[in-house]
Amino acid sequence: MNALKTLTLVIYYTVYASGWIVKSPSLQHGASCILHVPRGGDGIVETPSNFDDDDAPLVIIIDVDNCIYSEQELLSSVGEGIESQIVRNTHLFGLLHFNLTSEDCDELYRQYGSTIEGLRHTIPSHLVEETMRKFYSEVYDPIDFGCLLGIRTGCVKNVNDSNSNTGYDHGHALQKRRALAEFLESISNIHPVYLASNSPKAHIMRVVNSMGLRNIKLAGILSPDVEEDGSLPSVYPTKSSPQQYYQQILERHSPKSKRIILLDDSLYNIRQASTVGIHGIHVNGKDRTLEEGLAEALGHILPNGDTPLDPKLSPNVYKFSDVKYLGTKNKVDANAIDTTVWFLLAQELSLRLQRTKNGTLRVADLGAGMLSMLELFMNGGGDRERLKPDMFSLIHKNLGSSGTSDEQLTELEYFAYESNINLLNGCKEKLRKMGFREVTGSKWQALRSDMKVTVHLLTKDFQNEEYPPESLDLIMGCCFADLFEPDQLVLSLRRFAHKSSYPPLVYLPITFAGNTRFSSTHPIVQNEKNNGLVPSDTTAFQMYARSLMTHGHNLDPSRIVNAIHNFGGSLIAKGSSDWVIHPQSNQYLWETMMYFLGLSGASEITKNGFDAAGWIRRSRRDARTIIASNVDLLFHLTHSFGTEKCDMTSIASGAERDNSSKLEVEEIQFVSPYNVTRVHKELDLSNLGPDQIEVESLYSLVSSGTELKIFKGTFESASLDVNIKGMADEAMEYPLAYGYSLVGRVVACGSNVADAATLIGKNVFTFSPHSSRVVVDRDAAQIVPDGVEAEDAIFMPSVETALSLVHDAHVRLGENVAVYGQGLIGLLVTAILSMHLSSTISSSRQFCSVTAFDALDDRLVMSSSMGATSALQPQTAGVAGPFDVCIEVSGNPRALQSAIDNASNNGRIIVGSWYGNADVALKLGIDFHRSHKTIQTSQVSTIPSTMTGLWNKDRRFALTWALVRSLKPSRLISKRMTLTDVQEAYELLDGGKEIAICFKYNT
């Protein structure tokens, strides 16, 4: 696996295809110029920039051959390119008409920029016009464009031979072309875009059509054989004669007032264009791809050699190096990796040693990179509270001295797969520093006290491994699981597991969870210079995530969990492993992240009508910490079908089992303010009523609203809930058992339950207190619909509450909404609104925005993943507003005041918070008095009278379940606990440290 593809956040596939490293020289600080990397070592072209104003109008000129497409990619994929045919035909033309050798033709190219331009200057003038016509006919007409369509020409090596595998992927190439076409189309709607080539226009159009670029809105096509009015030229100007060649552009766009930029693969053409005020970017598909060149021209990425951040912060210029990138990334990885999952991995490996009794662990690292996981295994890593001990010490500590000698770890065999040859020397140097000696070219060994470590350094993609190592104990891959379609990933993992005596463990640390953000966020604003809309940081990062998905990335780790489960495996543990990248202490990695954002994210931002360059400039000007959400996943992987034991629970109807026994159950009890405990009670099974069912609990969700009020004692004495069966007669006073979001499996039914035969064994939802087992009336339980997992089902009341708030807000298409408070209910409101409002017109600031406010950063992260247009700190509300509708679900009076203040005149404020017995002071002065704003309360228990003609509880429940299935709200669970930890659970929620906590029952 190419290590550059093991990034959590990844740029266009084309960037990796050639394994490039940018080779830009250093510049003096403060120099303003565009730098170009030569192909053949013939020097640097530096074009001083006349513009300090990055918002000056831009004109883009794009060369065609080996610029719109990559000749190198064509040669590696189908064995034939377009330029190679042009060169071959040119050599033949020179030989047939002028007795020129290939070397003669190439010398004319080097001296004049093209062979035909050289002929124009060296043959008699009366032969020029006829020679030009013959040249364009004989050189370009025979060209076979099948290579651009992915069709092999049949005269080259078999590129499908595993021994000559280049890593080129036609599917990825097609994705890249589609993305390029969309990007160019969006650019051409903003800036004039020209195609310019020394080839004839007919050839240009054949390339355009073969590349699927016909929909680009071109301002013009420059070629030697066609005048602007379509007539045949008399002089056939090429780029060697820039005043004539670029005449139509220079007449329309003055270089004194506009930035005119040429993207070309010829340094000669760039030099010539600079003489008429046109700036150049050297694009050749290797040192600089077209996507990179466009991003540089648009201001999305720094020019090669430009200074990152403030020159005072670093004397170095930015240039990409895969080795340097991975070195800086590995330090952030070591800090990020979840300590709890790391310790659980050690426990699982210790258990395997006790079971196998061979003293050996065999590990396959499928995305080894610079051997960061091996280093973590041997030496540990991380800072302070994120410190991880080395794996060997943890295993020895777990096994202790009580185990037999054959249970102790004495040998580690480590298979490191890394296909990027650029990293090989770095890996070898890392091994030497860690005390390894080279046994063979790929085998390295080290002795560590009483243990031997053998590393097999395998420079191949693990997917191409014909004979995976056998008897593996652990398969792992850091920063790479999100690069695969989940089912395909699991199938690949199973190939490495099929010859293991025991199903191996799978450890996937730093798996991207789809969300990136700055430590503080800015709202959407208008660029006063160009009237463009600079997107909110939340929207910009959402566009970035969308671009990653376009390129095949999976940004939902739950899909990996489900895929493992579907193939017979099981999740052992999951933990958060967010990247925290500081712009000063992690400067190189921060710059690299901005580089990725500029290449991939900015194109998507542009396509959606926003000012991407403005957002990049603002992000650099206010350089904040970048936080990328990741998770660490640890699994048991079942290696073959038919070996799993089916875990069936013996269940029966009330008539078929012994009802004389009593069962001890656990439940929670609120004793007094800030005091909640677990209690035990006996459940008399013989008292199951004829209309009742017995439910064995699976999960229950803690309410962060009502239950916290009860926990803190800030509630009025009243009925628990007048509309939930069984609660109407219960007083809200201590001691109190409470809860209303429980899902369990039906294990018994009363004699009058009509659907007992089909109900037994099904999952049901009940409005019951937190308890390991409950008895409820049949009509008080709802069958969990097919396709809804138990962990999602416990959110049903919360989703219904959010739905009722959205209904009460009566948000119309085009209205801008603010949601104050991003606790559980606020996040669900944000998610439903984001589904409801059209995203296709949200690039206009006037319409369809959903702005989320909260003071806690982790909640703002989730707001973005739930679809918020902007996720902001509360103090920015005055800048982000005003809003047509403000929904307040924070429970904070200051948020309610802000909602009132920042609602538009005639706007609506929906209050979903229950303030309990606390007094709330609001400022409702003359501005409010004259505003015609309305304040409305919202509560889920009943259907408002204005809706009863169309809606009832059953209909709303049905919609709620559909939303639960779609939203998969279990992704909001930040902690899973047991009733043993009940006091801690409520304290964590009260402190704002968790978004959603559920209790899991041992069934």
N, C-alpha and C positions, 0 to 999 in steps of 0.2 A: 504494500500500500504506500503510495507516494506520501511522504511525511507532510508535504504541504497540503495534502488533502485531509490530514488529520486535525485541521484547525476546527475549533468549535464554531467559528464564524468564518465562512469561506467565500472567496471571490470567484469570478468566472472560471470555468474549467479551462478555458484557453490559456489562462495565465500559468497553469501548472504543466501544460502539455509539453513544453520544451525545457522544463526545469531551470528557468532563467534565474540569473542574479543580476540586478541592476548594477551597471559598472559606471556610475557617474562620478566625475572628479569633484574635489572640494572647490568651493567658491569663497571669496571674501564675504564676511558677514555684511548684509545690507545690499549686496549686489542684486539687481533686478534683471534677470535674464532667463531665457528659455534655453535649456541645455539638451543636447541630442547625443545619443550614444551611437558611434559609428559601427557598421558591420565589419569592415575590413581593416580597421586600425589606421585609417587615413585622417585621423585628427578629429578634434571637437569643433563643432559649429556653434558659436555663441552669437545669438541675435539679441542685442540690447532691446529691452522693451520700452516703448514710448509711453506706456500707460501705467500710471499709479492707480488709476480708477479701474477696478476689476469689473465694474458694471458698464464699461464702455461697450457699445454695440459690437457684436461678434459676427464675423463672416468666416465660414469654414470651407476649405477646399480639400478634397480627399482624392488622393491618387487611387488608381484602380488595381493594377497588377501587383501582387504580393503585398497589398495593403488592405484592400477589402477582404481578400482571402489570404491565407498563409500558405505560401509555396511549400514550406517545410512540412506542414501537416498533410498536404496533398501527396507529397512524395512518400511520406511515411505510411500513409493509409492505403493509397491505391497505386503507388509506384510511378505516377505520372503527374506532372503539374502543368499549369498554363505557361508560366514563364519559361520552363524548361523546353516546351515546344516552340515558344517564340525564339529562344536562343538557337535551338537546333535549326529552325527554318531560316533564321537570319544568316547563320553560317553557310547554309546551302545557297541562299540568294547571293551572298558575297562571292562564293566560289564560282557559281554558274555565270554571273554577269560581269564580275570584275577580277576573277581569278585570285580572290583574297583568301588567305587561310583563316582558320578559326581565331588564331592569335591576332591576326590583323583586325578582324571584326571586333574582337574584345578590346583592343587598344583604341579603336575609334570610339567605343562606348565609354571607356574611361576618360578619354580626352574631351569628348563633346556631349556626354550625357546620354547619348543613344547612338547606335551604329548608323542609323539613317541620317541623323544630323551630321555625323562625321562625313558620310558620303556627300551630303549637300555641299560641304566646304571643300571637298577634295576632287570632285569630278567636274568636268566642264559645265558651265552654267546652262548651256542649251540642252543638256541631258537631265537636269534636275527634275523638272516637272514630270517627265515620263518615268524616270526612275522611281520617284515617290509613288506614283500610281501603281507601278508594278510591285514595288516593295509591299505596300499595304495589301495588295491582292494575294501575292504569292506567300507571304509570311503569315497572314492572319486568317485567310479563308480556310486553310486545311486544319486549323486547330480543332482538336477533339475536346469538347467541354464535358465529356462524360465524367472526368475526374471531379468536377465540381458537384456532380450529382451522386458521387460515391460509387461510381462504376469503374471497376478495374479495366485497364487497357489490355491486359493479357500478355505483356511483354516483359514483365518484371518479376522479381522474387515473390514467392508466396507469403504475403504479409500475415496470413493466418497461421503460419507455422509458429509453433510455440517457441522455437529457437530464435525467431526473428520478430517476436512480439514487441511492438513499439508502445503499447499502452494506449494507442489511439482508439477511441470509441465513437462509432458513428452516431449512436444515440445522443451522446454528449455534444458531438459536433453539431447535430441538428438543433439541439436546445440552444447552443451558442449562437447559431445563425438566426434562430427565431428571436432570441433576445436582442441581437445586434440590429435586426430589422426594426423591431419595436422601438429600440433606443434611437436609431437614426430617424425614424418617422417622427418621434416626439421632438427631437432636436430640430428637425426641419420645419416644424410648426412654430418654432420660436426664432431661429436664426437662419439666414440664407445659407444653404448648403450646395456646393458645386462639386461635381466630379471632374477631374482633370487628368488626362493621360496623353502620353506620346503615341498611344495606339489609336487606331481609327474608331470613329463613333460606333460603327456597327459592332466592333469587338466589345466596346464598353457596354453596349446594350445587351449583348449575349451574356456577359459576366453578370450584369444586374439581374437579368431574368433567371439565370441559373442559380443565383444566390438568393432568390426570393425577395429582392429589394425594390420591386417595381412600385410599391406604394409610397416610397419616399418622395416627399414634396421637394423636388430639386429646383434650385433657382437657375440652374443652367448646367450644360455639359461642355467642357473644353476639350477639343481634340484637334490635331493638325489638319484633318481632312475636311472639316466643315466650318464655314463661317457662321456668325451668329444668326444671319438671315437664312441659313440652310444652303447657301450656295457653295460651290467648290472653291477653295482658296487658290491663289496664284503662287503663294510662297510657302505653304505648308508649315506654319510656325510651330516649333516645339518649345518645351520648357527652357531650352537653351537660349531662347530669345524672349525673355520674360515681358518686355514692354509690349511686344506684339501679341504674345500668347495670352497674357492676362488682361488684355486691353478692355474687354467688356466688363470685367470685374472692377478694374481700376476706375473706369468711367462712372460706375454706379456707386462704388464704395471707396471713399478717400482713406488712405492709410493714416492720414493725419487725425481723423476723427473716429476711426473704427479699428478694431483689432482684426486684421486679416491673417488667418493662420492656415498654413499648408501642412497637411499630413502626408508624408511621402517616404518611400523606402530608399530614395536616392539622395545622398549627401550633395551631389553635384546640383541636382534640381533645387535643393533647399538653399544652397549658396546663391544660385542665380536668382531665385525669388526674393532673397533678402535685398538685392540691389534695387528693387522697386518698392521696398517697404513692407513686403510680406514676410511674416515670421514663420519659422518652420519647426516642426516636430518630427524627428526621425522615427518612422514606424517601419518595422521589418518583420514582425511576427515572432521575433526571438528576444531581442533586447527590449523592445517596446511593441506591444500589441496595439491594434487599432483601438480596442476598448480603452486601453491605458492612454493612448494619444488623445482620444476624444475627451476622456475624463480630465486630462491635463489642460486641454484647450478650454474646457468649460469651467475650470477652476475647482474641480471636484477633488483632485489630488495635487500634491506639490510637484512642481517641475523637478526633473532629476537634478539633484544637487542643491535644491533650494533649502533654506535653513528651517528646521522644524521649530515650532513654538517661538518663544522670545530668544533672540541670539544670546542674551545674557545667561540663559539656562544651560546652554550646551555649546561647545565650540565645534561640534560635529554636524555635518550635513546628514540628511536622511538618505539612505539607500537600502534597498531590501536585500537581505541575506537570509536564506533559509536556515543556515547554521546559527546565525545570531538570533534570528527570530525564535527558534526552538529553545535556545539557551535561556533567553529571557522569559519565555513562556513557561518553561519547566519550573522556574522559581515560583511563579504565580500558581502553577498547578499544585506544587507541594504544599503551599499554604491553603489552597482551596479544598483539597481532598478532605472529605468528611471523616472526622476522627472516629465516630461511633461505628461507621461501616468498616473502617480500617481494622478496628479491634474485633469486630464480628468476623471479618475475613480470617484473622489470625485464629480465632476460635474454631472456625470451620476447617481450616487447614490442620489444626492440631487434632481434631476428631478424625480426619482422614488418616493421619499418621498412626493413630491408635488402632484404626480399623485395618489398614494395609500391613502394618508391622514390617515395612521394608526400609524405613528411615530415609526415604527419598521423596522429594517433591519434584514433579515435572510440570513446567509452566510454559505456555505459549503466549507470547506478547505479539498481537497481530498488527499493531501499529507502533513499532518500537521507537521511531523517531531517533532522538539522541540518547536513548536508553534511560530515560528519566524514571521509569517504573522500576527498572533493575536497581538504579541508584537508591530509590526510596526503599526497596526491599532490603538492601544491604546496609544502608546508612541512616535511614529515616529522613525526616525533613519537616519543614514548616517552622513558623515562628510562634512563640509564646503559647497562647491558648490553642492554636492550631497545630502544635507540635505533634508529629507522629513518630513514635519509636520505630526502629527498624523491625522488620517482620520476623527476623530470626530470634531476636530477643523476646518478642511477644510469644512466639511459639514455644521457646524454651521455658518461659515463665508459666505458660498454660500447662505444659506437660510436667513441669516440676521434676523432682528427683524420684517421685514414686513410681513412674512408669518404667517398664522394662527397657533394656538397651535398644531393642529393635523398634521401639516406639519413638525414640529420639531422632531429631532431624540431623542427619549426617551428610546429606548430599542434596544439592539443588541443580537441576538440569534445566536450563533456560533457553528457549527457542525464540530468538528475536527476529521478527519479520520486518524488513524495511526495504522498499523497492527504490527509494531515491538514492542513486549512486552518489549524489553530491554530499550525502551525509556520512559516507563510509569512513572517510579519514577522521572525521570528528568522532564517530563511534569508537574507532580504534584508539584514538587518543584518550577518550573517556575511560575505556577499559584499562589502559595502561595506568592512568591516574588512580584507578580503583584497585590496583595491585594484580591485574590479570597479566598472564603471559600468553603469547600467541603459540598455539600448538600446531595448527594448520592455518590456511588462509581464512577459514570460517570458524574455526574452533579455538576458544580461549578458555583458560582455566585459572582459578585462584584458590588458595587454601586459606581458610579462616578458622583459626583455633582448631577445633575438632571437626570441621566441615569442609567439604569440597564443593566448589561452584564451577559449573561448566556452562559456558555461553556459546551457543551456535548462532553466529551472525549471518543471517540469511537475506541476501539482497534480492528479494523477490516479493511479488504481491502474494499475500497468503491465499488469495482466491485462485491463484494459478498453481498452488501446491498440489502435485499429483499424489504424493505419499505423506500425508500429515503425520506428525509424530504420534506414537501410540501411548496408551496408558497415561493420558494427561490428568493432572489433578486440578489444574487451573488454566482457564483461557481468559485472557484479559486484553483490553484495548482502551487506551486513554485518549480522550478527545476524538473519537472516531465513530461511535455507534450511530450518531445522528446523520452520518453521511449515507446510510443505507436504507432502502425500503425494509421495514422491520421483518417481514416474512423471509426475505432474501438473506437478511443478516442471520436469522436463526438457522436457516438451512446451511449457511456457511459454517456457523459454529458447530452444528451437529456433525458436519464432515470431520471436524477435528475431534469429535467425541466418540465416534462410532466404535472404536477399538479400545475404549477404556473399560476396565473391569467395573469401576464404579462411576456413575455419572459425574463428570467434572463440574467444578464450580465455574461460574462466569462472572467476572468482575469488570464493570464498565464505568470507570470513574470519568468525571468531567464530560458527561453527556449533555449536550446543549439542550436547554429546556425552552428555547424559542424567544427569550426576552432579553433585550439589551437596553441599558439606560445610562443616563448620567446621574451623578449623585444628587444633583438638583436640576430641575427642569424648567424650560422656558415655554411660554405659550406661543401660539401662532401670531405673527405680526406681519405688517406690510412693509416691504422694502421701498422706502420713499424714493430711491434713485431710479428704480426700474419698474415700480408698481407691482412687482412680483410678490407673491405670498410666501414668506418663509415659514415652513411648517413648524408646528410644535415639536419638541424633542420626541414626545410620545409617538406622534404620527410618523416622524422620520424613521424611528427605529422599527415601527410596524412595517413600513415600506421595505426596510432592509430585510426583515424576516420574510416578507413576501418574496423578495428576490431570491433568497436562499431556497425557499420552497419551489420556486420556478426552476431552480437548478437541481432539484431532486432531493433536497434535504428533508429529513423528518424532524420536525421541531416539537413533537409531542412524545415525551418519553413513555407515556402510558401505552402507546402503541407497541413499544418494544416489550413492555411488561405483558401485554395481552398476547403478543406473538409467542413469547416464551411459554406462557401458560397454555396456549392452544397446541403447542408441540410437546406438552407434557411436563414442562418445567415449572418452577415456582419461585416467587420472589422471596428472598431471605430478608433483605433490608434495602432501604432507600434513604439517602441523606442529601442535604444541600451542599453544593460545592461551587459556590459562585466565585467567578473571577472578580477581583477588585484591582483595577489597574489605575494607579495614580499617575498624573501627567508629569510629575517630577521624578519620583522615586522609581517609576517603571516607564521612563520616558520613551525608550525605543519601542517597547511593546505598545504603549499608548499611540505612538506615531503609526505603527503598523496597523493598529485597529482603525485609525482614521483613514489610512490608505485603503483598507478593505471596504470601509463604509463609503469612501469616495468612488471606488470602482463599482461595487455592486449595489449598495443602497441608493446612491445618488442618482443612478440611472432610473431606478424605480420611482424615486421622488420626482424626477423630471417628467417621466411618463404620466404621472398623476397630476401634472399641472402646477407643481410647486417650484419655488426658487431653490434648487438644490445647492447651487454655489453660495447663495446667501446663508443657507443653514450651515454649510461647511465652514464658512468664514466666522459665523457667530460661535460655532463650537470651538474653533481654534482660539478666537479672541477671549472667550470665557472658558478656558481649559479646565474641565472638571473631571473627577474620577469616573471612569467607565466601569460599570458593573454588568456582567453577563451572567444570567441565571443558568446554572448547571445542576445536574444531580448525579450522584454516585449510585450505581445499581449493582446489587449482588444477588445471584441466582443459583439455584440448583438446576442443572440441565440434565433432563432425562435423555439418554442417548439413543434409545430405540423404542419403536412401538411394541406394545404388548407386554412390557416389563413392569408397567406401573400398576401399583395396587389401587384398586378403586376404594375410596374412602366413603362408605355408605353408612348412613345413620339409620339405626333400626327405629322405625316409627310406626305407630298404629293408631287406629281410631279408638275412641273412648270405650267402645264395646269389646275391643280385642285385647286390652291390657289390664294389668292388676291395678285397681284403683285404691287399694287399701294402704299403699305406701305414702309417706310424706317426703317432701324434697326440700332441702335447704337451698335458699336462693340468696343472692346478694343484691342490695339496692342502695341508692344514696339517700341521705337525709340531711336537710339543712337544719342545723341545730340552733344557730343564732347568727347575728351578723359576722361575716368573715369566718364562719365555722361550719364546715360541711364534712360529713364522714360517711364511711361505708358501714352498713349494718347488715346483719343476717336475720332471716326470718324463715319460718317453715311454710311451705306451700302444700296444703292438703289436697292431694290429687283426687281424692274421693268426692270433693265438693265442686267438681267441674259441672256447671249448669248445663241444661239441655241446649241452650242457645249460645254457649260460650265455646271458645277455642283456647288451647294452650299453646303458647309461642315460646320457643327457645331462642333467646336473643343472639343476634350476630353483631350488630353495631347500633350505637345510639349517638346522636349529635348533641353537643352542648350548645344551647342558645346563648349567644353573646349579648342578647338584649334582656329579655325577661328574666332569665336565670341569673344573670349577673346582678340584676336589681335585687333578687331574692338573696343572693349570696352576700351582697353588701348591706341588705336591710333597708334599702331606699325605695320602699314600695308602700302603697296604701293598702289597708285591709279591705279586701274585696274578694269576689269569687275568682277562682283561678281562670276559668274561661267559660262563659255562659253558653258557648256554642259547641264545646267539645264534650261528648258524652262521657260522664264519669267525673268531670271537673266542675260542673255547675254547682254542685253541693259542697265542694271542697273550699274551705276558707284559706286565704293566703296569709297564713300565720305560722310561726314556728311551733313545734318541729314540723317539717314539711318534706314529703317526698315529691319531687317534681321533675319534669322533663316531658317532651312531647314529640320526640323524633326518634322512634325506635323501629328497627327492622329485624325480623327474626323468621325462623322456620316453624311452620305449623307442625306440632307433634301429636296433637290430640284434638278431637272435636266432640262436642256434646251430641246427644242423641237426636236433637231436632235440627242440626245443621244440615241443610239440604245438599250442599255440595261437598260433604265430607270426603267422599271418595276421591275427588280431584284436588281437594284443598290440601290434604296431607302431603307434607314435604315441600309445599310451595313457600316462597318468601312473601311475607306480608308486611305492610307498614301499619303501625298503630301509634296513636297519640298517648303514649304511656311514659311513666317516669323511667329513669335509668335503672334497669334491673336485669339480672341474668335470665329471668324467666317471668313471663306475665300471663295472666288469664284475662281475656277481654271478650266482650260480646262480639259475635260474628259480624254484625252490621257496623261495628266500630273499627273493623280492620279492612284495609284496602290491599288487594292482591297487587304485588309489584309487577308491572307489565313486563312482558318478554323483552329482552334486550337492555334492561336496566339493571345494573349491578347493585348489590346491597349497599355498598359504600356511597353510591350516587343516590339511592332511594331515600336515605336518611335526610337528605336535603329537601325533600318534598315540601314541608311547611315553609322553609326559608324561601324557596323558589316561588311558592304561592304568595307569600308576603311581598316579595319583590314585584310579582306580576300585578298584585292589587295596587301597589304604589304607581306602577306605570299606567294602569287603567285609570286611577284617580287623577293622574297628571294630564291625561288626555292629550298626549303629545301628537302634534300634527306634523306631517311630512314637511321638512324644511325648517322646523324650529330648532333652536339651539338650547341644549339642556345642560344644567350643572347638577352634579350629584355630590352633595356634601357628606363626607364620611364614606370610607372605603373599608369598613368592616364587612362581615359576611353579607349582610343585606345590601349594603351599598354596592358591593362588587357584583352581586346578582342583578341589581337594578341596572348597573352599567352594562352588563352583558346583554340583558333583554333589550335595552334601548339601542345598543349597537346592532343587534339583529334587526330591530324594527326600522331604524332609520337607514336610508339608502346611502351607501358609501360612494356611489358613482358621482354624486354631486357635492361631496364633502370637501373637495379641494377649494371650493369657494368659502371664504370665511363666513359668509352670510347664512349658510344653510347646513343643517343636519350634523352639528357637532355635538359630541357628548364629552363634557369636561368633568373630570373627577378631581376632587380635592380631599387631601388627607395630610396629616402631619407626619405620618410614619412612612419611611421609604419603602419597606417591604410591601406595604399595601399598594403604593403607587405602582410598583412593579407588576403586581397582579392586575391592577386596573388596566394597564397596557395590554396584558395578555387576554383580558376579558373584552377588549375592543374599544377602550376609551380613545377619543380623538386626542385629548391631552390629559395628562395625569400630573397635577400640580400641587405645590405647597399652598396652603390657604392664603398666605400673604400676597399671592399673585392674582387673586380673584378680581381685583379692581382693574388690572390690565387685561385679563382674559375676557371679562364680561363686556357689556351686560348680556343676560340670558333671558330667553322667553319663558323658560320654566326652571325653577330651582327645587330640587328634591332634597330635603334635609333628613338624613338618617344617621347623624353622628352622635346624638345625645349630648351635644355640646352647645350651650346657649350662644357662644360666640359664633359658631357656625350658622346657627339660625339667624343671627343678626346679619352676618355676611350674605346669607341667601336673600334676606329682605333687601339689603342695600344694593345688591348687584343684580336683582331682577329688573328687567326692563319695565318702563311704565306700561301698565295694563298687563304685566306679567303675572305668573302664578307661582306661589310658593306652597309646596306640598310638604307637610310635616309628618314624617313617619316615626320620629323618635318619641319614646315614652319617657318623660322626665321624672316620673315617680312623684315623690313628695317634696321635691326640691322646688324652691321659688326661682322663677326665671324672669330676669329684668331685660326688657327690650327698649331700644330707642325708636320711637315711632313719632318723629317730629313732623315738621311742615312738609318736607320732601315726600315722606310716606303718605301723608294726608292727601296730597295733591296727585299721587301717582296712579290711583285706581288699581293698585296691586291687590291681589286676593291671596289670603292665607287659608289653606284648607288642611284639615287633619286627614290622615289615612290609617285605617286599621283593618286587618284582614278578616276578622271574625265574621263579618256580614257583608253581603253584596249591597252596595249603595242603591238607594231607591231609584236613582236616575238610570241604573243599568238593569234593573230587575225585569224589564220587559224583554230583554234579550239574553241575560245571563242568570244562571243559578249556580249553586255550589258544585253540582255534578259537572257542568260544562267547564267551570274553571278548574276543577280537579283534572279533567281530561287534558286541558291545555297545559296544566302544570306538569303532568307526567310527560307530555311530549317535549316540554322544555327541559326537563331533567334528562331525558334521553339525549337531547341535542347538546346541552351545555356540558354534560359530564362534570358536575360540580365537585366531585370528590377530589379534583385537582387543587381545590382550595384547602384541603385538609393539610394543616401544617404540623400536626402532632397527633399520633395515635397512642392512647393510654389505656390502662385498665382501671377498674373501680378502686383498686388499691391506691392509686395516685390521685384520688378525687380532689383532695385539698389543693395539691399542686396544680391540677388542671385549671381550677377556677382562679387561682392566684395568677397563673400565666395569662389567662384571658383578661383579667382585670388590669394587669400591667401592660396590656397592649402588645405582648410579645408573640402572640400567636393569632392567626386569622380564624382558624376553625380547628376545634379539637373534637375528636370522636373517641368514644369508649369502644374497645373491642372485647368481645366476650369469648371465653375459652369453651367452645362448643365441640 
